[in-house]
Amino acid sequence: MKKIKILIADDHKIVRMGLAALLATERDLQLVGEAEDGIGAVRLATSLKPDVIIMDLMMPKKDGVDATRDILTATPDTKVLVLTSYGTSNAVAEAIEAGAAGALMKTADDSQIVSVIRRLAAGEKYVSPEIKRSLSETPPIPVLSPRQTEVLKQLTLGLTNKEIANALGIRKDGVEDHINIIFSKLGASNRAEAVAIALRRHLLKM
């Protein structure tokens, strides 16, 4: 029987111990390594090439989102299962966008964790109903690039595209491109709506 190789990445030793004990009870699951921070997770994933990584999001040195992104760049066949305490965290949405194949709350029972590990190893994707519901009720905060944030700040001042271009030292058509991307990310249809959404969601420090 081919075993599913698993790497645990979590900065809390007690969590790693609990997951290790759980995996030890399943004949088809094999723990191949443990990491206590994001950098260690990337290093071990690259060398061990596990089938599934159980990934915490809040870790020192490199968070789970960046670790997921780096790991999937280095070992695209690896499946990342996010195990989180924060179903509404923006990091959950970012991890899924970065390529995580699954997401569960840390309150999930043992049988569900084992089942999802097997499903991910088989090529499926799984996000728990609780996390799906939380993300739909509290949409993730849009991530704007530094330049897009600068343009958005200028919009709050009521500047024209030409004035923004002059203020930032970029081309006018470049400003237009940035504004269109901002509208798309914020789900806004005009400048006033974009500014209102940005202020409501605290995207700008005013």
Buried (B, 14 or more C-beta within 10 A) or exposed (E): EEBBBBBBBBBEEEBBEBBEEBBEEBEEBBBBBBBBBBBBBBBBBBEBBBBBBBBBBBBEBBBBBBBBBBBBEBBEEBBBBBBBEBBBBBBBBBBBEBBBBBBBBBEBEBEBBBEBBBBBBEEEEBBBEBBEEBBEEEEBEBEBEEBBBBBBBBBBEEBEBEBBBEBBEBEBEBBBBBBEBBBEBBEBEEBEEBBBBBEEEEBBEE
